[in-house]
């Protein structure tokens, strides 16, 4: 999976994640102030589980403990 940073203003970061062989990607937004993450696949909103796209960004940002809202 390829990750490209689209924008960053210091606390708000946007990434595009594209899997091998895929034409389109997923937009993941990460807020480093409150450690929130949102993905365009909306898996967390629909199932209550973080998707692999969001987890990849969280891992890349060196977040070692998930906030309670994601557990």
MOSULNOR-V124230 format. One record per helix or strand of 3 or more residues. SS is the DSSP state (@ for helix, = for strand). FROM is the first residue (numbers start at 1). TO is the last residue. If there is no record, write none. Layout:
# MOSULNOR-V124230
SS	FROM	TO
SS	FROM	TO
This chain:
# MOSULNOR-V124230
=	2	8
=	12	18
=	26	31
=	36	39
@	43	47
@	52	60
@	68	70
